[in-house]
Amino acid sequence: EISEVVQGVQPMKVSKAQTPKIDVSNLLPYSTTAMTLHAAALEADGMNRLIVEPDAVRRMCGILANKLNATSGTLSAAKMKPIDAVPGEVIIGCANDHVEGGEAVSPTSWFGTSPKRDARMPRWRVLVEQVSEDPPVAASAAQGESGGGSFLQVTSTTSVPVCYGTYVEVRFEIMSIKSIIRLPDGTTETYVIKSIPSIFLRGVLGVGSCYSEWGGELVAECLETGLVGTVKYHTAGFFGRGELHRISGSVSRLGSTDQKDELCQIAGNWTQRVVASFPDGQDELEMLPAPPTGEARLAARSELPDPLPYRLPPHSLKWARHPHMVWGELMAALRARDWSAARSIEAATEERRKTELSLVHSEGMSQPAFFRMGEVPKDGKAAVAPWTLCDEAFKRAFDPRTEQPCRPW
């Protein structure tokens, strides 16, 4: 009976203005831009491997594996959320310095299991900026080189909470997620992400078990190779009776609906291991390896890992709108569980945010530093324009001699 009632509940989208304010004790000690940087950095490591992969099907598997790695490392606990970034908040990161004696990555595994970085791994850079307040839009860009090839990935997304009465679904609406790779032979391929899974927050309203999970489909297409990759994130359901965090999927030709035409099948559990198997007897590809400890991968994050899998350039830490400058005191109070101090700091920051928003509306001060709003696609499939990367954005962001890109905070 409860199941029938739940199925009959009409979903209700919740705007930013309608979202109830949560207590600081439910805030994670990092902002949404820092979480976006973490996800983009996890993807960038895989992109450097992807551009030297000679097989087109395995390159598509690599695109899906990169997203799997990013989603598996950024799911928050059910009743927790990152700090909402302020408009214009900027954070950049790059690959850690090479480690002497680092172990090489196995060619049958997309992500190495060694805690050391591969000593031969080339560098990559990531740039993240909060470009809009309402709707809240984070734009990011990543670039890197490897083995004579290169990649550029530009992303802009927003999230919309949808309340179903007993649980909340956080839907991610894609403005643009596009990766352009240049292979060592000079060939260019463009990968477009058509859909990404949602976050389901179960039990947050006191009904059923309290946990979070990914649910929905990840779909990627490449027009040059005519391939489409799909990964389905299965949910355990309202009562949590199904297997948590199960994954299935495939790579096939664009337009094909026959299961016989699948070029590989994908299966596993993102907290443990995900593999791609091929019908022609090729070695399976480990898209997400089992954790080296033998235990399940952390399913709900309450803190960014230490050490981070990337480096924050020292000059960027001084920027007025770097999250460490905007939220440093609040993050310290949250880690110390000093709720009184955290509430006071958050209240003061929110007052500054409101003051700035009033200035934005009256004086037009909201121009982002590294991204510009593009044009709405003419095909009519999207009503919102994507954000595009400004010329020489990476040069301005990563050169310590250039003028600070952030406006005062």
Protein Blocks (a to p, Z undefined) as FASTA:
>chain_A
ZZmmmmmpccddddfklpccddfklpccbdfklmmmmmmmmmmmmmmmmmmpfbfklmmm
mmmmmmmmmmmmmcccfkbccddddehiacddddddddehiacddfkbfbdcbfbdcfkl
ccdddddddfbfbdcdddddddddeehiacddddddddddddehjaccdddddfbdcddd
ddfkopacddddfbdcddddehklopajdddddedjdddddfknopacddddddebjnop
acehiacdddddehiabfklpcbdceddfklcccdddfklpacddfbacdfklpacdfbd
cbdcdddfbdcdfklmmpmklfklmmmmmmmmmmnopaklmmmmmmmmmmmmmmmmmmmm
mnopabcfkbccddddfklpacbdcddddehklmmmmmmkbccfbdcZZ
